[in-house]
């Protein structure tokens, strides 16, 4: 009788164990691949909020997998499988958002390059006018040497930004160009306030 009870108990345990949800390994592999795709799409740069959501989903999944792996018996991957789906969905959203935002930034950079090329030419002309009239510049308390150095540095930064754009680092190019634009705006305002005009 005792033997029957023991065997019966073992059978119940076996049935319960066999019914416990197994880890959806193929889905996990696909979710990890989707996360890698999001990383390759530079989602951390172009879709930081969506990428953070994917990272959080991955962390929650990793914690649940570790908790189940630590068990010697009674493992159930039901919650893990739900987290795998959430991780995969978040990763896909991050990748898609990155692609959309990258195209948007690419367009912004193209316009910035056009605008700043024209702005740089105008500031160059103003700086040359100041160089030709040192007396007027001195009266306006302008440091012509410093201005020319800043104009030259701006030209180099524009070249660097264009190189970044060519290598598809659109976010980096945009940041560089916005910094240059601020410098050129300042120089133009100072030179025009001193009465200089492009020649």
Secondary structure as the mmCIF struct_conf table of DSSP 4:
data_model
#
loop_
_struct_conf.conf_type_id
_struct_conf.id
_struct_conf.beg_label_comp_id
_struct_conf.beg_label_asym_id
_struct_conf.beg_label_seq_id
_struct_conf.end_label_comp_id
_struct_conf.end_label_asym_id
_struct_conf.end_label_seq_id
HELX_RH_AL_P HELX_RH_AL_P1 UNK A 2 UNK A 19
BEND BEND1 UNK A 20 UNK A 20
HELX_LH_PP_P HELX_LH_PP_P1 UNK A 21 UNK A 23
HELX_RH_AL_P HELX_RH_AL_P2 UNK A 25 UNK A 40
TURN_TY1_P TURN_TY1_P1 UNK A 41 UNK A 42
HELX_RH_AL_P HELX_RH_AL_P3 UNK A 43 UNK A 46
HELX_RH_AL_P HELX_RH_AL_P4 UNK A 48 UNK A 69
TURN_TY1_P TURN_TY1_P2 UNK A 70 UNK A 70
BEND BEND2 UNK A 72 UNK A 73
HELX_RH_AL_P HELX_RH_AL_P5 UNK A 78 UNK A 132
HELX_RH_AL_P HELX_RH_AL_P6 UNK A 134 UNK A 139
TURN_TY1_P TURN_TY1_P3 UNK A 140 UNK A 141
HELX_RH_AL_P HELX_RH_AL_P7 UNK A 144 UNK A 166
TURN_TY1_P TURN_TY1_P4 UNK A 167 UNK A 168
HELX_RH_AL_P HELX_RH_AL_P8 UNK A 170 UNK A 193
TURN_TY1_P TURN_TY1_P5 UNK A 194 UNK A 195
#
